[in-house]
Amino acid sequence: MEIICTRPSCTRPRNFFSDLDDEVKIRTIQQKYCTACGMPLLLADRYIPSRLLGQGGFGAAFLARDRYTPTMRSCVVKQFQPAGNLSQQELAVAQTLFEREAVVLEQLGDKHPQIPDLYAFFTPIVPSSDRKSNEQYFYLAQEFIDGQDLEAELETKGKYSEAEVREILSEILKILQFVHENGSIHRDIKPSNIMRNKQGILYLLDFGAVKQIAAGGGNPGKSTGVYSMGFAPPEQMSGSQVYPSTDIYALAVTCITLLTGRPAEDLYDSFNHRWNWQVHAPQTSDHLTAILNKMLLPTPAQRFQSAVEALAELNASPNPSTPPSLPPLPNPPSLPNPSTLPSLPPLPNPPSLPNPPSLPSLPKTRQPRFSLVEVLSSAAFTGFEGALLYIGLVSILSVSGISLGLLGMALGGLVFAQTRRIIEKVDLVIVAGITAAVVGFLPILQGSLGIQAVLIIATMSAASAIAITAFFRLIYQLLSRFL
């Protein structure tokens, strides 16, 4: 079994223990230590880190197994690992954020199915690698979501459709509604913090930057400067007060990056201080565009003030992919019983009128006009089919009045079917392919030419039909302009 050492300074973090290949041994072993730096490997005596999942500015995440559960379930163990040379004050702030994530996960994870559950929070003190001092580490163990975050998903599949973005927007707004109603603000909404598991369920991750509105001391809503560039709104970047609409702004940036497939910084016009994303997503409906643009307004008071308000606006108009339902027809007014109506005197016989003049007959409904592409496609199809039919009929009946008559009838039927749009577009390719296949599998229809020669002749006939049709169409257009 391979176990990863979680000491940040370890030079050889990979450790292999053949004796732990036995599951019974895994459950009963007391402790294992890193062969390079002596760091205890079994975290809290139960979590076995096996792979580094990721590393950021304030910590690292490891995939681990819980040896004290019946199935040795997988989980994520996060370790507080501040990067860079932080001052004592900055280190204290970062540590507070890490501890806050554990608190929020404990408060929210158990109550909402789309927020990971907290399993444990522990702060072991272990000897340093040189054995001259002790070091304290901070860990939290949480539910492992087996899937892919939206940032990785975007790189794999490309930009999202409007229907997909609407689904993501709706689901995350519902989660944010729960988060905000429980007195917290996430403050770091972005594609990499939204995970889709293998069943398609979306999860909101990484509550390390969360701000609790009800937290005591100082200004509880003031930003601490922890945010992701491009996704944070102006009030967060300036270190000012943050609000639920701060998360709504970041969620809108997430949505436009998914719609356009472009990074956030490419969508912001810094010269005019406004978002310019619609040019990269021209098919987005006016309804969704208006919602996202309101979420992206620079002033917090101008945005939706809550996830509930944004969700209501999103649901106010149906998805463009589904036709709107028609309102029910009003009930017709009830008519009085005819027996209760007073009897009227009989009307006098009307005077005889002369026969009305005959009305002109209405013109017949015109067939829909054909585009140039449709006309040329039909010409190519007719030329291709005509060549194949001619070769096949001549091979069987030789050149005779019967073969030429059958050819004329077949071509007339094909032309009629195209003018009536009985066969069109893809149908032309399918019919031509079936005809070519029949000629290819029946040598009797090829005569002495062979299938390759037959297909070449048919292709040349299609090209000639296109050229002739285009020539006569040009003459017709020229004459129609002058006559």
C-alpha positions in Angstrom: 0.0 0.0 0.0 1.2 3.5 -0.8 0.7 6.2 1.9 1.5 9.9 1.2 3.3 12.0 3.8 1.5 15.3 4.5 4.5 17.3 5.9 4.9 20.2 3.4 8.7 20.1 3.6 9.1 16.3 3.0 11.5 15.5 0.2 10.1 12.0 -0.4 6.5 11.9 0.5 5.6 8.6 -1.1 5.8 5.6 1.2 5.2 1.9 0.4 4.3 -0.8 2.9 3.7 -4.3 1.6 2.4 -5.5 5.0 -0.6 -3.2 4.6 -1.9 -5.0 1.6 -3.8 -7.1 4.1 -7.0 -5.4 5.1 -6.9 -6.9 8.5 -3.5 -5.4 9.1 -4.7 -2.0 7.9 -7.4 -1.9 10.6 -5.2 -3.0 13.4 -1.8 -1.4 12.8 -0.9 1.3 15.5 0.9 3.8 13.4 3.2 4.2 10.4 5.9 6.9 9.9 7.4 8.5 6.8 10.7 6.9 5.9 12.1 10.3 4.9 11.0 12.7 7.6 9.4 10.6 10.4 6.0 12.3 10.0 3.1 10.2 11.4 1.2 8.9 8.3 -2.1 7.7 9.8 -3.8 11.0 10.4 -5.8 11.1 13.6 -4.9 7.4 13.8 -7.6 6.6 11.1 -7.2 8.5 7.8 -4.8 7.0 5.3 -3.8 9.6 2.6 -3.1 8.0 -0.7 -3.0 10.8 -3.3 -2.5 14.6 -3.5 -5.7 16.0 -5.1 -4.7 19.7 -5.2 -2.7 22.5 -3.6 -3.6 26.1 -3.2 -2.5 29.2 -1.4 -3.7 28.1 2.1 -3.7 24.3 2.0 -3.5 21.0 0.3 -6.2 18.3 -0.2 -5.5 14.6 -0.1 -7.6 11.6 -1.1 -7.7 9.3 1.9 -9.4 6.2 3.3 -11.1 5.9 6.6 -9.9 2.7 8.1 -12.4 2.7 10.9 -15.5 2.4 8.6 -16.8 -0.9 7.3 -16.1 -0.1 3.7 -13.0 2.0 4.3 -14.8 4.9 2.7 -13.0 7.5 0.7 -12.8 11.0 2.0 -10.9 14.3 1.5 -8.4 15.4 4.1 -7.5 19.1 3.9 -4.4 20.3 5.5 -3.7 24.0 6.4 -0.5 24.8 4.4 -0.1 28.6 4.0 2.2 29.4 1.1 4.7 32.3 1.0 6.2 34.3 3.8 3.1 35.4 5.8 3.3 37.8 8.7 1.9 36.6 12.1 -1.3 38.6 11.5 -1.7 37.2 8.0 -1.0 33.7 9.3 -3.6 34.1 12.0 -6.2 35.3 9.5 -5.5 32.3 7.2 -5.7 29.9 10.1 -9.0 31.4 11.2 -10.4 30.9 7.6 -9.4 27.3 7.7 -11.0 26.6 11.0 -14.1 28.5 9.9 -14.5 26.1 7.0 -14.7 23.2 9.5 -17.3 25.1 11.5 -19.4 26.0 8.5 -19.2 22.4 7.1 -20.3 21.1 10.5 -23.2 23.6 10.5 -24.3 23.3 6.9 -23.1 20.0 5.5 -25.3 17.8 7.6 -28.4 20.0 6.7 -28.0 20.3 3.0 -27.3 17.3 0.6 -25.3 19.4 -1.9 -22.7 20.7 0.7 -20.0 18.1 1.7 -20.3 16.7 5.2 -17.6 17.3 7.8 -16.2 14.1 9.3 -13.5 15.4 11.7 -11.3 18.4 12.6 -8.0 17.7 14.4 -4.8 19.7 15.1 -2.0 17.2 16.0 1.4 18.3 17.4 4.3 16.3 15.9 8.1 16.4 16.1 9.8 18.4 13.4 11.9 16.5 10.8 15.1 17.4 12.6 13.6 16.3 16.0 14.6 19.6 17.6 11.2 21.1 18.0 7.5 20.4 17.7 5.1 21.5 14.9 1.4 21.8 14.9 -0.7 21.0 11.9 -4.4 21.6 11.1 -6.6 19.1 9.3 -10.2 18.6 8.4 -11.7 15.4 6.9 -14.8 15.8 4.8 -17.0 13.9 2.3 -15.4 13.0 -0.9 -17.4 14.0 -4.0 -16.5 11.6 -6.8 -16.8 13.7 -10.0 -15.4 16.6 -11.9 -15.5 20.3 -11.1 -16.9 22.7 -13.7 -13.5 24.2 -14.5 -12.2 20.8 -15.6 -15.5 20.0 -17.2 -15.3 23.2 -19.3 -11.8 22.2 -20.5 -13.1 18.8 -21.5 -16.5 19.6 -23.2 -16.2 23.2 -24.3 -18.7 26.0 -23.7 -22.1 25.2 -22.2 -25.5 25.6 -23.8 -28.0 28.0 -22.3 -30.1 25.1 -21.0 -27.1 23.7 -19.1 -26.2 27.1 -17.7 -29.8 27.6 -16.6 -29.7 24.3 -14.7 -26.4 25.2 -13.0 -27.6 28.7 -12.1 -30.8 27.3 -10.7 -29.1 24.6 -8.6 -26.4 26.9 -7.1 -28.9 29.7 -6.3 -30.9 27.1 -4.3 -27.7 26.2 -2.4 -26.8 29.9 -1.8 -30.3 30.5 -0.6 -29.7 27.9 2.2 -26.2 29.3 2.9 -27.4 32.9 3.1 -30.4 32.0 5.2 -28.1 30.3 7.7 -26.0 33.5 8.1 -23.1 32.8 5.9 -21.6 34.2 2.6 -19.4 31.9 0.6 -17.3 34.6 -1.0 -15.4 32.4 -3.5 -17.9 31.1 -6.1 -16.1 30.0 -9.2 -16.2 26.9 -11.6 -13.5 25.0 -9.7 -15.6 25.2 -6.5 -18.7 23.7 -8.1 -18.4 19.9 -8.4 -20.7 17.6 -10.4 -20.6 14.0 -9.2 -21.0 10.9 -11.4 -24.8 11.0 -10.9 -25.0 14.6 -12.2 -25.7 16.3 -8.9 -24.0 19.6 -8.3 -22.1 20.4 -5.1 -20.8 23.7 -3.7 -17.2 23.2 -2.3 -14.5 25.1 -0.5 -16.0 27.1 2.3 -12.5 28.3 3.4 -13.2 31.9 2.5 -16.8 31.9 3.9 -17.8 34.9 6.0 -20.3 34.4 8.8 -22.6 37.4 9.0 -23.3 36.7 12.7 -19.7 36.4 13.7 -18.8 38.7 16.6 -16.0 41.2 16.9 -15.0 44.1 14.6 -16.9 44.4 11.4 -18.3 40.9 10.7 -19.2 41.5 7.1 -15.9 43.1 6.1 -13.9 41.4 3.4 -10.5 39.9 4.4 -9.0 40.1 0.9 -9.4 36.4 0.2 -11.1 36.0 -3.2 -10.5 34.8 -6.8 -9.4 37.4 -9.3 -12.0 38.0 -12.0 -14.9 36.5 -10.0 -15.0 38.9 -7.0 -17.1 42.0 -7.3 -15.7 45.5 -6.6 -16.8 45.7 -2.9 -14.9 42.5 -2.2 -11.7 43.5 -4.0 -11.6 46.8 -2.2 -11.9 45.1 1.2 -15.3 46.6 1.9 -18.5 45.1 3.2 -19.7 41.9 1.5 -23.3 40.8 1.0 -25.3 37.9 -0.3 -25.3 39.8 -3.6 -21.5 39.4 -3.5 -22.0 35.6 -4.1 -24.6 36.4 -6.8 -22.1 38.5 -8.7 -19.5 35.7 -8.6 -22.1 33.1 -9.7 -22.9 35.3 -12.7 -19.3 35.5 -13.7 -19.1 31.7 -13.4 -22.1 31.4 -15.7 -20.7 33.7 -18.4 -17.4 31.9 -18.5 -19.3 28.6 -19.0 -21.5 30.2 -21.7 -18.6 31.6 -23.6 -15.8 29.2 -22.8 -13.5 32.1 -22.1 -11.7 33.2 -18.9 -13.3 35.9 -16.9 -10.6 38.4 -17.6 -11.2 38.2 -21.4 -14.9 39.1 -20.9 -14.3 42.3 -18.9 -13.8 45.6 -20.7 -11.5 47.4 -18.3 -11.5 50.6 -20.4 -15.2 51.1 -20.0 -15.5 49.2 -16.7 -18.2 46.8 -17.9 -18.7 43.2 -18.9 -18.8 42.5 -22.6 -19.7 38.8 -22.8 -22.7 38.8 -25.1 -20.6 39.0 -28.3 -19.1 35.6 -27.4 -22.5 34.1 -26.6 -24.9 35.6 -29.3 -27.5 32.8 -29.0 -28.3 33.5 -25.3 -31.9 34.5 -24.9 -32.9 38.1 -23.8 -34.4 36.8 -20.6 -31.2 35.0 -19.4 -29.0 37.9 -20.6 -31.0 40.4 -18.6 -30.7 38.3 -15.5 -27.0 37.8 -15.8 -26.4 41.5 -16.5 -28.3 42.5 -13.4 -26.3 40.0 -11.3 -23.1 41.6 -12.8 -23.9 45.2 -11.9 -21.0 46.9 -10.0 -23.1 48.3 -7.1 -24.4 45.7 -4.7 -27.7 47.6 -4.2 -28.4 47.3 -8.0 -28.1 43.5 -8.1 -30.6 40.9 -6.9 -30.5 41.2 -3.1 -31.0 37.5 -2.4 -30.7 34.2 -4.1 -34.5 33.9 -3.7 -35.1 37.0 -5.7 -32.7 35.9 -8.5 -34.3 32.4 -8.6 -37.8 33.9 -8.8 -36.7 36.0 -11.8 -35.1 32.9 -13.5 -38.3 30.9 -13.1 -40.5 33.8 -14.1 -40.1 32.8 -17.8 -40.0 29.2 -19.1 -36.8 27.8 -20.6 -36.7 28.8 -24.3 -36.4 25.1 -25.2 -39.9 24.5 -23.9 -43.0 26.2 -25.5 -45.0 28.4 -23.2 -48.2 27.0 -21.9 -51.4 28.7 -23.2 -53.7 30.1 -20.6 -57.0 28.2 -20.2 -59.9 29.4 -22.2 -62.7 31.2 -20.2 -65.9 29.3 -19.7 -68.6 30.4 -22.2 -71.4 32.4 -20.6 -74.5 30.3 -19.8 -77.4 30.9 -22.2 -81.0 31.2 -21.0 -83.4 28.3 -21.6 -85.1 28.8 -24.9 -88.5 27.9 -23.4 -88.3 31.0 -21.1 -87.7 33.4 -23.9 -90.7 35.4 -25.2 -92.0 34.4 -28.6 -91.3 36.7 -31.4 -93.6 37.5 -34.3 -92.7 35.7 -37.6 -90.5 37.7 -39.9 -91.9 38.6 -43.3 -90.6 36.8 -46.3 -87.5 38.6 -47.6 -87.7 40.1 -51.1 -86.0 38.0 -53.7 -82.5 39.3 -54.6 -80.9 39.1 -57.9 -78.3 36.5 -58.4 -74.9 37.9 -57.2 -72.2 38.3 -59.7 -69.8 35.4 -59.9 -66.7 35.9 -57.7 -63.3 35.3 -59.1 -61.7 32.1 -58.0 -59.0 32.5 -55.3 -55.5 31.8 -56.4 -54.1 28.5 -55.3 -51.7 28.4 -52.4 -48.2 28.8 -53.7 -45.6 26.3 -52.8 -42.7 27.5 -50.6 -39.8 29.0 -52.6 -36.6 27.0 -52.8 -33.3 28.5 -51.9 -30.3 28.5 -54.2 -28.7 25.7 -52.2 -31.8 23.6 -52.4 -32.1 24.1 -56.2 -28.5 23.1 -56.8 -28.7 20.2 -54.4 -31.8 18.9 -56.2 -30.1 19.3 -59.6 -27.1 17.3 -58.4 -29.4 14.6 -57.0 -31.4 14.4 -60.2 -28.3 14.3 -62.4 -26.7 11.6 -60.1 -29.9 9.5 -60.0 -30.5 9.9 -63.8 -27.1 8.6 -64.7 -27.4 5.6 -62.4 -31.0 4.8 -63.7 -29.9 5.2 -67.3 -26.9 2.8 -66.9 -29.0 0.3 -65.0 -31.9 0.3 -67.5 -29.6 0.2 -70.6 -27.7 -2.7 -69.0 -30.9 -4.7 -68.6 -33.1 -3.6 -71.6 -30.4 -2.0 -73.9 -31.2 1.3 -75.6 -34.9 1.1 -76.5 -38.1 3.0 -76.2 -39.0 1.0 -73.1 -35.8 1.8 -71.2 -36.0 5.5 -72.2 -39.7 5.7 -71.3 -39.0 4.1 -67.9 -36.1 6.6 -67.4 -38.4 9.5 -68.2 -41.1 8.3 -65.8 -38.5 7.7 -63.0 -36.9 11.1 -63.4 -40.3 12.8 -63.6 -41.3 11.1 -60.3 -38.1 12.3 -58.6 -38.6 15.8 -59.8 -42.2 15.8 -58.7 -41.3 14.4 -55.2 -38.7 17.2 -54.8 -41.0 20.0 -55.8 -43.6 18.7 -53.3 -40.8 18.4 -50.7 -41.6 14.7 -50.3 -37.9 14.1 -50.4 -35.5 16.9 -49.4 -32.2 17.8 -47.7 -30.8 14.6 -46.0 -33.3 12.5 -47.9 -31.5 13.3 -51.1 -28.2 11.9 -49.8 -29.9 8.8 -48.3 -31.8 8.0 -51.6 -28.6 8.5 -53.7 -26.6 6.4 -51.3 -29.1 3.5 -51.5 -29.3 3.7 -55.3 -25.5 3.6 -55.5 -25.3 0.7 -53.1 -27.9 -1.3 -55.2 -25.9 -0.7 -58.4 -22.7 -1.7 -56.6 -24.1 -5.0 -55.2 -25.8 -6.0 -58.5 -23.2 -6.3 -61.3 -26.0 -6.8 -63.8 -26.9 -3.1 -63.4 -23.3 -2.0 -64.1 -23.1 -3.4 -67.6 -19.5 -3.6 -68.7 -18.4 -0.5 -66.9 -17.7 -1.6 -63.4 -18.8 0.2 -60.2 -16.0 2.7 -60.2 -16.7 3.9 -63.7 -20.5 4.0 -62.9 -19.9 6.2 -59.9 -17.5 8.5 -61.8 -20.1 8.9 -64.6 -22.9 9.6 -62.0 -20.7 12.2 -60.2 -19.9 13.9 -63.5 -23.6 13.9 -64.4 -24.4 15.6 -61.1 -21.8 18.2 -61.7 -23.1 18.9 -65.2 -26.7 19.2 -63.8 -25.4 21.8 -61.3 -23.6 23.8 -64.0 -26.6 23.7 -66.4 -29.1 24.7 -63.6 -26.9 27.5 -62.4 -26.4 28.8 -66.0 -30.2 28.8 -66.8 -31.0 30.3 -63.4 -28.5 33.2 -64.1 -30.2 33.8 -67.5 -33.6 33.8 -65.9 -32.5 36.4 -63.3 -31.0 38.6 -66.0 -34.1 38.5 -68.2 -36.4 39.1 -65.2 -34.6 42.3 -64.5 -34.8 43.7 -68.0 -38.3 42.5 -69.0 
